[in-house]
Amino acid sequence: MHKLSVSTNAYAHDCTIKDYMQRIKRAGYDAVDFDMYDYYKIMMQPDWESWANDVRVAVIEAGLTVAQAHAQLGLFTKQDLSYEPPGEIFHRNIKICAILGCKEIVFHPVFYPDVIVTEARYEELMDYNVRWFKELIQPAKASGVHISIENTFDGRPQKLTAPFTRAVDMLELIRRIDEPSFGICLDTGHANIMSQDIPEMIRLFGKHLRTLHLNDNLGMISPVYPDQHFFPGTGMIDFPNILNALREINFTGNFNLEPAGQFLMSLPPDVRDAAMAGGAMVARALLEEVCL
């Protein structure tokens, strides 16, 4: 039976970690996807390891586990694509995973600040990402942590396909990194924004699919920000077919929800609890429907 996990992002802005771990457990989840990017300032303090141990205690006391974690956001190259190695925050992200007993961490690819307009620049960005992620192979191995790279989206008008939005791009990145401990995180919302065939993406990812960010939206609805992170089943994505595809590839990871967005986060915590509980009920019903 798949563990049902959920992102901590919806609570991080106005609840203590100890409080929201208890709330997530009461809402019906087995585990959490710990969003480290909500705690950048804390993680860069000298006592970051002590803080991480306090998080671990809060998770255990709530009766949860950390199924996966999300590394720091905001990875952008310089305009000229001159190389910069992963900063200290990313090394600490990996070490904190180990402290939390978490084996899976999700990274976004490194983005280019402008729209890619030539195949040559596209290839340069691919090479940059391969080099950047290869530098994390040994730190991740030393901590016993696997890295998943997440598919992305770009709502700006494109001359070429936006990088790292299609299965073929993600698989090529994993192929070039050439490390068994690396895999792919599927974000269903990102894929829907980019009009991807999500069940087919899952089939193509196959054994490389390690983690999930399951969330719903209404597709590309520009000028409204499209990455809405609704609960599965509350937007336009066909989740039964997605779950059938997961079953076809014998996916064994966690069934992880990633609800966020201003609407959910603006609710009072007690009302948010009800929404989170409803999301858990819908998710378990979907799992039962396709016998996952």
Number of C-alpha atoms within 10 A of each C-alpha: 10 14 17 20 28 29 25 25 19 24 23 18 12 12 13 11 17 17 12 21 26 16 22 24 18 16 19 18 25 21 26 27 26 25 20 22 18 18 12 14 10 14 21 13 10 9 10 15 17 12 15 19 14 16 19 22 14 20 22 15 13 19 15 19 23 22 27 31 27 25 24 19 16 11 13 14 18 11 9 8 14 8 12 12 12 15 8 10 17 16 15 18 20 28 20 23 28 19 16 22 16 24 18 27 28 27 20 18 26 21 19 19 12 10 18 18 13 10 10 10 15 18 13 12 20 22 14 22 19 20 17 18 20 18 13 17 18 10 16 23 13 12 18 17 22 22 29 26 24 23 24 23 21 18 15 10 9 11 10 12 16 20 22 23 21 20 22 12 16 25 18 14 21 19 15 14 20 12 13 12 16 25 26 25 26 26 23 28 31 28 21 23 22 18 14 16 14 24 20 14 20 23 17 15 20 17 14 20 25 24 27 23 25 25 26 28 23 17 20 18 12 9 7 8 10 19 22 22 26 22 23 24 17 14 17 13 20 15 21 15 14 21 20 18 19 20 16 13 15 12 20 16 18 22 23 24 28 25 24 20 14 10 12 21 17 15 13 10 17 10 12 19 19 14 17 24 19 15 23 23 15 16 21 18 12 17 19 10 12 14 11 17
